Amino acid sequence: LEDAPGYHTLDSVAMASGLIFGAMRAGAKIFNSVSVEDLVFKDEKVNGLVINWTPVERLGMHVDPLTVIAECVLDGTGHPSEILHLATEKAKIKLDTPTGGIIGEKPMWVESGEASTVENTREYYPGLFACGMSANNVMGGYRMGPIFGGMLMSGRKAARLIAEKFGK
């Protein structure tokens, strides 16, 4: 914007597709129309996910799920923190939070939410990381609003933490 120094605008479709393209070139795998049914645990560590096709789940079909083994799992499911909820409710694990569980998201406070989105991005249980609004929900952070800079920085921090953990 010419009359707003320090602000940047961009085409949201170009940004999203560019991020997806870059992630896939770096080796990320994206599974479309898939739902997480369960976590894989081994030796007190999260070791992957149990997934199934979303239409199978929605139609109530009896189809065996697929197991995806992974060194770590990143919950980027947003406000509901679905994977961390599954871990605390089904597996009864204690998260690395002040309460040992999911504290819950606070109402919107853009500046605080932007900062805490990055601050709260980390490993919450061996092999289980959270980023974005999922991390804020777990730690009781504020909603961040429509800015999204914190989301991008949170994703970058998660990638760095995971790469460091595995020596990459």
C-alpha positions as CSV (number, residue, x, y, z in Angstrom):
1,L,0.0,0.0,0.0
2,E,1.4,3.3,-1.0
3,D,-0.1,5.2,1.9
4,A,0.9,2.7,4.6
5,P,4.6,2.5,4.9
6,G,5.8,-0.7,6.6
7,Y,2.9,-2.8,5.4
8,H,3.0,-5.4,2.7
9,T,0.3,-6.9,0.6
10,L,0.3,-10.0,-1.5
11,D,-1.9,-12.3,-3.5
12,S,-3.2,-14.9,-0.9
13,V,-3.6,-17.7,-3.5
14,A,0.0,-17.1,-4.7
15,M,1.3,-17.1,-1.1
16,A,-0.6,-20.3,-0.2
17,S,0.3,-22.2,-3.3
18,G,3.9,-21.1,-3.0
19,L,4.2,-22.3,0.5
20,I,2.7,-25.7,-0.4
21,F,5.0,-26.0,-3.5
22,G,8.0,-25.1,-1.4
23,A,7.1,-27.6,1.4
24,M,6.6,-30.4,-1.1
25,R,9.9,-29.7,-2.8
26,A,11.5,-29.9,0.6
27,G,10.0,-33.4,1.1
28,A,6.8,-32.7,2.9
29,K,3.9,-35.1,2.2
30,I,0.4,-33.8,2.0
31,F,-2.5,-36.2,2.4
32,N,-5.8,-34.7,1.1
33,S,-9.2,-35.8,2.4
34,V,-7.7,-37.8,5.3
35,S,-8.7,-37.8,9.0
36,V,-6.6,-38.7,12.0
37,E,-8.2,-41.5,14.0
38,D,-5.5,-42.3,16.5
39,L,-1.8,-41.8,17.4
40,V,1.0,-44.4,17.2
41,F,2.9,-44.7,20.5
42,K,6.1,-46.7,21.2
43,D,8.4,-46.4,24.2
44,E,6.5,-43.4,25.7
45,K,6.9,-41.4,22.4
46,V,4.5,-40.4,19.6
47,N,5.7,-42.3,16.6
48,G,3.0,-41.6,14.0
49,L,-0.6,-41.4,13.1
50,V,-3.5,-43.8,12.3
51,I,-5.4,-42.2,9.4
52,N,-8.4,-43.0,7.2
53,W,-10.0,-41.4,4.3
54,T,-12.5,-38.8,5.5
55,P,-15.4,-40.1,3.3
56,V,-14.9,-43.5,4.9
57,E,-15.3,-41.9,8.4
58,R,-18.2,-39.7,7.4
59,L,-20.1,-42.6,5.8
60,G,-19.4,-44.9,8.7
61,M,-17.9,-47.5,6.4
62,H,-15.9,-50.4,7.9
63,V,-12.5,-49.9,6.3
64,D,-9.3,-50.6,8.1
65,P,-7.2,-47.4,8.7
66,L,-3.7,-46.8,7.5
67,T,-0.7,-46.4,9.8
68,V,1.8,-43.7,9.1
69,I,5.1,-44.1,11.1
70,A,6.9,-40.8,11.7
71,E,9.8,-39.6,13.9
72,C,7.5,-36.8,15.1
73,V,4.0,-35.4,14.6
74,L,3.2,-31.7,14.2
75,D,-0.3,-30.5,15.2
76,G,-1.1,-27.6,13.0
77,T,-4.9,-28.3,13.1
78,G,-5.6,-24.7,14.3
79,H,-8.0,-23.7,17.0
80,P,-9.2,-27.2,17.9
81,S,-5.8,-28.7,18.5
82,E,-7.3,-32.0,17.3
83,I,-4.2,-34.2,17.5
84,L,-3.2,-32.9,21.0
85,H,-6.8,-33.4,22.2
86,L,-6.6,-37.0,20.9
87,A,-3.3,-37.5,22.8
88,T,-4.7,-36.2,26.1
89,E,-8.1,-37.8,25.9
90,K,-7.3,-41.2,24.5
91,A,-3.7,-41.7,25.4
92,K,-4.1,-39.8,28.7
93,I,-0.6,-38.3,28.3
94,K,0.5,-35.2,30.3
95,L,1.6,-32.4,28.0
96,D,4.4,-30.0,28.8
97,T,2.0,-27.2,30.0
98,P,1.4,-25.7,33.4
99,T,-1.7,-27.9,33.8
100,G,-0.5,-31.0,32.0
101,G,-3.4,-30.6,29.6
102,I,-4.8,-28.2,27.0
103,I,-5.4,-24.9,28.7
104,G,-7.7,-23.4,26.0
105,E,-7.7,-20.4,23.8
106,K,-8.4,-16.9,25.0
107,P,-10.4,-14.3,23.1
108,M,-8.9,-12.2,20.4
109,W,-6.0,-9.8,21.2
110,V,-4.1,-9.4,18.0
111,E,-0.7,-8.2,19.2
112,S,-0.5,-10.7,22.1
113,G,-1.8,-13.5,19.9
114,E,0.7,-12.9,17.2
115,A,3.6,-13.0,19.6
116,S,2.4,-16.0,21.6
117,T,1.7,-18.0,18.5
118,V,5.5,-18.1,17.9
119,E,6.4,-18.4,21.6
120,N,4.1,-21.4,22.1
121,T,5.4,-23.3,19.2
122,R,7.3,-26.2,20.6
123,E,7.4,-29.9,21.5
124,Y,4.7,-30.7,24.1
125,Y,5.4,-34.5,24.5
126,P,8.2,-36.6,23.0
127,G,7.5,-36.7,19.3
128,L,4.5,-34.3,19.4
129,F,4.9,-30.7,18.4
130,A,2.3,-27.9,18.0
131,C,2.4,-24.7,15.9
132,G,0.0,-21.9,15.0
133,M,-3.3,-21.5,16.7
134,S,-3.0,-25.1,17.9
135,A,0.0,-24.1,20.1
136,N,-1.9,-21.0,21.4
137,N,-4.9,-23.2,22.3
138,V,-2.7,-25.6,24.2
139,M,-1.0,-22.9,26.2
140,G,-4.0,-20.6,26.7
141,G,-2.8,-17.9,24.4
142,Y,-5.0,-15.2,22.7
143,R,-6.5,-15.5,19.3
144,M,-4.3,-13.6,16.9
145,G,-6.7,-12.2,14.3
146,P,-6.3,-11.8,10.6
147,I,-2.6,-10.8,10.4
148,F,-1.0,-14.2,9.8
149,G,2.6,-13.1,10.3
150,G,2.7,-15.1,13.5
151,M,1.4,-18.2,11.7
152,L,4.2,-18.1,9.2
153,M,6.8,-17.5,11.8
154,S,5.3,-20.3,14.0
155,G,5.6,-22.7,11.0
156,R,9.1,-21.7,10.4
157,K,10.0,-22.1,14.1
158,A,8.4,-25.6,14.1
159,A,10.4,-26.7,11.1
160,R,13.6,-25.4,12.7
161,L,12.9,-27.2,16.0
162,I,12.1,-30.5,14.3
163,A,15.1,-30.2,12.0
164,E,17.4,-29.5,15.0
165,K,15.9,-32.4,17.0
166,F,16.8,-34.8,14.2
167,G,20.1,-33.2,13.2
168,K,19.1,-31.8,9.9
